[in-house]
Structure formats: structure tokens, C-alpha cells
Amino acid sequence: MKKLLIFFIVLLLYSYCFAGGFLNELEDKNIMIIENQSFWVTLENWGKVQFLSCEDEDNKLIFYIANEKGYIIYKFPDFLGNDWYLYELKAVSFKDVNKDGLKDIVIIADYMTGIGNEGAIPFPVCGIYFQKGEKFIDLPELNEEINGVGQNTDISTVMKFTNSKLKQIDEMLKKY
């Protein structure tokens, strides 16, 4: 019994260090939850969780998953657009992009460069996180292609584009 208790304590401490703690600790780290782009969702490999869209003090997007008790259980890889100045998080959608039966997450945000005559004109940046086991994978080469050819203006446009690339996406995901 003692060993089991020690195991669970170690597991809890490990999870705490790995994932980052409770939701209320985000504020202590100057991370703001973007309420209108944060959602309760059932993800096949995670169950019912809260997808959290957040912005840090450096104007970067950060995404997390929290469980029903408010504990952060996953932090997503960095978002592609974080090299620029965030103007607005426009869309978060849960779609099975690669037709594997698992919901993936499509995100579109508007950014500005802040440089030159057109530096204040927002432009869209799309990123997709693919659900794979107990993690999410982003494919930088796919995200760059979506954005490079301007297929990033809305979720419908992104989905049409990715539907034409299913074999390529499958090949890219095999590396992970």
C-alpha cells in the first residue's frame, strides 16, 4: 500500500512538472486565457478536456489541454505565427483533417509584421495540430505550404486544401 501511495505521489509530481500546474497558475505566469477561443471538447485519446487558447506577455499564442479538475495536462508545440505580432486569434476548429478518426486542431490567427508601410495590415497564419497517440504533432512543412499559397483565410479553405494533400500528410506523419 505504501509503495502504491509513493508511486501516485511521484506520478502527480512528475505530471505537475511536465504539464505546468493548475489553470489558476497561468495568471501568475502572465498568461491570459482567450476565453472566446477556448472550448470544452471530447478528444478521442484524451476524453473530455478543455482546449485553452492563451496569450503570453510577449504576445505569443500558447495552447494547452486541461482536464475537468482544471489541471493542465498538455502543452502544444509552439505556434508557427509566433514570430510576428499577434493581432487576433480568429478561429479554432476541431476537425479530422487526415481522416484517421481522430480530431485534429486547426488554428488561424491574424498577425502583423509592424515593419514598413504595410506592417500594420493583418495577415492570416494557419497551423494544424494532428492528434497522434497522447500528443499532438505539427507539420511545419505542411503549415508553411498552406500559408505560402494563401489557403489559410478560413477553416473551409484550409480543409479543401488539406483534403487534396491526404497522401502527403499521411507520409509526413509517419515520421513521428
N, C-alpha and C positions, 0 to 999 in steps of 0.2 A: 504494500500500500504506500509506504514511504517513497519507494522508487518511482511509483506512478505519479505521486504528487510532485516530486522533484522534476520528473520529465515534463509535466504540464507547465510548471513554473518556468523551466528553461525554454520550452516552446513559446510560451507567452512573451518572455523577454526577447527571444530571437525575433518573433513576429513584430514586436514593438520597434525594435531597432531597424528591421528591414523595411517596414512599411511606413513608419513615420508617426505613429501615435493616433490619438483621437482627433475628431473633427475640430473641437474647440482649440486645439493646439495650432491649427493653421493660422489663426489670427495672431498668435504670439510670434509667428514667423513672418508676419506682414504679408500673408497670402489671403486674398479676398476670393470668396466663392462667388461665381457669377450665377446667381440664382435662376435666371430665366433660361440658362443653358445647362442646368444640372437636373438630372432625372433619375427616378426610380425605374429600374429595368430588370428583367429577368434574362440573364446571360447563361447560356447552356452549361458552361463549365464553372459557373460561379454562383448560380441561384439568383435570388432576389437581392440586388445590390443598388447602391446609389452611385451613379456616374457623376463625378464632380468636375465641373469646368472651373478653373481658378486662374487668377492673375496675380503675379507676384509684384513686389515693389519695383522691379526693373522692367515692368511692362511686358513680361513674358507669360505665355499661356502654359499652365501645368494642368494635367489631368490625373485624377485619382479614382479608385473604386473604394467605397466604404461599405461595410456590412450594416445590418439592421441595428446594431448596437452603437453605430457611429464610429467604428474603428476603421482606420484606413488600412486596407489590406493589399493595395496595389498602387504603384505609381507608374504611369505610362512613360515610354521613351519621349525624349524632347520633341516638340512640335517643329516642323520644318520652317514655319514662318517666324520663329523667334529671333531671327537675325535682323528683323526690321521693327518698326514702331507699331504696336498693336493699335488699331483704330476701333475695331469691333469684332466680337465673335458672332458670326452670322448664323451658323447652323451646326447642329449636332444631330446625326441620324444613325439609327441602328439598323443596318441592312446586311443581308448575307451577300456580300459583294462577290465572293469567289465560289458561291454555290456549293459550299461544303456542309450546309445545315447549321452553321454557327453564325450568330450575329456579329458582324464587324462594325466598326465605328468610323463614320465619315464625318470629317470636320472641315468647315470652311470659315475662314476669318479674313477680315479686311485689314490690310497693313498699309503703312506709308513709309517712304524712304526718308522723308524730311530733307532731302537734298535736291537742289535745283528748282527750276520753275514748276515742275510737276511733282515735286516732293510731297506736297500736301494732298495729292489726289490718291484716294484709297484704291488698292488693287487686291483682288482675292487670292488667297493661298489655300489650297486643299491638302489635307493629309488623311490617310486611311490607316487605321489600326486593325490588323487581322487577328481574330481570336484563334489562338493555337495552343491547345492544352491549357495550362494555367498561366498563360502570359499572352501579351498582345505584341504582334510584330508589325513594325512599319517597314515599308519597302521604299527607301529613298529614291531608287531609280524610277519606280512607278510614280511616286509623288512628283518628282521633277518632270516626268513626261506629261502628266495631267496638267500641271501648271504651265509647262513650256508651250503647250499647244492650245492653251486657253480653254480647256474643258473643265474649268473649276468655278464657274459662276453660280451654280446651284446644284443641289443633290441630284436632280433628274439628269442633268448634263453629265455629271460625274458617273452616274450609273450606266448611262448609254455608252460612255467611253470605255468603262471597265468591262462591260459585257462583251465588247469586241476584243478584249485582251485576256480572256479567261485562261487560255493555254499558257500564255506568257506569265500570268500571275501565279498559276499553279507551279510552273517551273521555278520562279523566283522563291516561292515559299518552301520548296523542297530543300533549300539551302539551310533552313532553320529547324 
